[in-house]
Every structure is written in C-alpha cells, then in structure tokens.
Amino acid sequence: MGKKFLFFLIFFGFFLSGCGKKLSKDNLPVIKVAFWGTPEEVEIIQSIIEPWQKEHPEIKVELEHTPFAGYVNKILTRVAGGAPPDVICVEANLFVSLWSKGIFLNLNPFLEKEEDFSVTDFFPEVVGRFTVEGKIYGIPRDTAPFACIYYNKKLFDAKGVSYPTDEWTWQDLLEKAKALTEYDKEGRPICYGFYGWAWQNFVYSNGGALVDNVEKPRRCLLDTPESIEGLEFYVDLIHKYRVSPTPNALINLGMGVQMMFMTGRLAMFSSGIWETPILRKAKDFDWDVVMFPKGPKGIRAFGTGGSAYGILKTTKYPEEAWKVVKALTDERAQTILADSGLAQPANRKIAVGEHFADDNRLPLNKKMLNEAVKYIIYEPFHENWREINELYIVPELDMVFNGQKTVKEAMAKIVPEINRLLEERR
C-alpha cells in the first residue's frame, strides 16, 4: 500500500509538472494580429487589447502594426513565406483582393455557437461587404462613408455665408464655395472654398456608377452620360469655377488638407470621419461636418470604406483567434473606438448612443453618418479591381483633374481596358 501511494505521488508530481509547462508564458497560444494605422490608432488598438489581455492570461496577443501602403502585398507575402499572422484587420475594399486568394476562415461556425455576440448588432451594409455566398469572413470594426463635408465656421461667419445643412445640394455647395474662395491681386489663392478627393460621390449622386453590378461586375459604366456629367461637375469646381485646387496645386502648396483647413486656407473639404482626431487637437477652432450634398436629381449616394477583423486559415489556434476577434469588435472595443473620434462604430447600438451620435465633442453633427450608411456604395467586388484602379483609373483621372484631358477623352480610353479586365474573373 505504501509503495502504491509513493508511486501515485511521483506520477501526480510529473502530471502537475507537465501541466505547469503547458500554462507557462513560453507555451501559451500566441495570436498575432496585423493591422495598419496612425500612431493614434495604434494606441487605440492597444487600449482595447490590454485590459482584455489581463482578463485572459491564457492567450498571448501580439499586435503587429503594418503601414497601409502595400498592406495587401505584405500580408500575402507573409502567407506565402509561412509566417502569416492569425488575425488581420482588412479594409472593406481591399478585402476583395485578399478574399480572392482564399486565405480567410469562414466565421459562421463560430458565430453559430455564440449566445451574446451576433452580427445582427452591426450595420447590415458593412456585414454584407464581408459576406460571400452566405459565409461571413470578417467581423466589422467600423464603417466609413465618404459622406463628411468639413466646414470652417469662422470663415463662413466672416463672409456672412450660412452654414450648410444635410439637405443641401450640389448647387448650394457651388454657391457657398464661390463665396468663400478668395484670390489675391496676382491671382494666387488665399483661400479655396472646397476640396474633395472622393470624386466617386459626384458620379454616384448624379445617378452614375462605376460598374453595372457591384457584387458581380461585368461592365464599366464610367462612360455613361450620368457618370460623365458627375465627373465634369467635379472638374468644373477646379477649372471653371476655380473654387478647388488641382492635385498639382495642392502638392505645390506644401501643406496637407487638414493644415489648410485649420489655418483658414480651405473653407470646406470632403472626406470621412477619420479626420476628427487631428482636428480636435486644434485650439480655438470651431468646425463641424455636414452630409455630402444631393445631386441635381435629389440622389444621395457616397463611396465608403470601413474595416473588419478576419481569421486566416493558416492559424494554429482558431478558437483562441476567434476570442481575440470578439475582443476587438465587442461593445467595449466599439465604445473605445467611438470615444476616440477616429471611426464610426460598426455596432449600431454604440453608433447611435452617447459615445458617438450623442457625444458633445466636435463634430457635433456626426450623427448624420448613421443615416448616411443607408446610401453607401462599395467598390466593385472583383479580384482585378485594385489593378484596374491603380493602373487605369487613378493615372487617367489625375490628368483630367490637372486639366490635361477632358473627362470624355479619358473615359473613351480606359473603359474598354476596364471591361477587358472585368471579363477576366477567375
């Protein structure tokens, strides 16, 4: 009996020793999370994960910041090289390029087991972007309509111009931009009335489109009358009415759009809500946002971004990776994101609540973004679209915006090439 008891003690000692090794820091499951962003965004992600990490010492999370430039290629290189992350943050339009490589894990099996976490809590528009044939490949972090027109209240007051409202039109934008634009005697700009990089908004709100079907694009529609008219109005703001700078002029000014806006050299500019953190740092500066104006036919539509967290198929720890994805997208995480002002939470409850829509910090009118989500249009869901945009659309439109070509000339050149690449769907 004594020998058996001694044997039991020795065996139990080895068992405990083995358990100790499994629970040691060196043997914890490590979940690597790749994401991009500014230093401020890095701090936000850290502030989300750090408290969760303390509550879950059984999983080790490693945050891996990657610059946005070349993000897709860097992720694919890591996958091909056998050193991929477990979880990645992916932008809504870049998602297509990564999904087409077959690297994402279907998240439906994880969601089906959840009782207190559901994608029904999120804006359906952004959930839909990360869903393919009923399979969800990303849990949304934020949605990002290109629907904000930032305006400098001091400049409006100085010129006696009334503030814009969410119901304004293209014509209202033009009239206000004219009134706010100022040149010196030599014809040099003192203040531009408007600047916007999201030319797509002018196409969409004029009833035009990039393609015939966003989900299954087969034909480019940038050469239709509606699309051309929308682009021509955008170009007229630059060259006919001279209320907006050319891309080259913007470069020559030697300062970013945000600095131009904060120093009174730009009265209005079009972008997304992510401009908020840097603008909040400006002292004694009164500004707000308003929804992008309706087109001539009363159409409201905007391009959009947004992001989600997905799990790669190559992860060794899918269950642990899922827990981390939930930590990055649950209500606590969305609240921290909303408080930062960086993004519009994808969770509708948080987006309409005190941390975003009813928050009394600038911009006061950010609640309009919850309405704007209804009118967003994503880029075409086609694996060649990134190549199409970078090789054809961007360089050709750059020539148009700098006055070197007409819209019709540019579209006549690139639309046939775009159609050829759209037909090459694999």
Secondary structure, DSSP 8 states (H G I E B T S, - for coil): -HHHHHHHHHHHHHHHHHHHHHHSGGGS-EEEEEE---HHHHHHHHHHHHHHHHH-TTSEEEEEE--STTHHHHHHHHHHTT---SEEEEETTTHHHHHTTT-B---HHHHHH-SS--GGGB-HHHHHHTEETTEE--EEEEEEES-EEEEEHHHHHHHT-----TT-BHHHHHHHHHHH-EE-TTS-EEEBS-EES-THHHHHTTT--SBS-SSS--SB-TTSHHHHHHHHHHHHHHHTS--S--HHHHHHHTS-HHHHHHTTSBSEEEE-GGGHHHHHTSTT--EEEEE--B-TTS---EEEEEEEEEEBTT-S-HHHHHHHHHHHHSHHHHHHHHHHTS-EESBHHHHTSTTTTT--SS-TTTTHHHHHGGGEE-----TTHHHHIIIIIHHHHHHHHTTSS-HHHHHHHHHHHHHHHHTT--
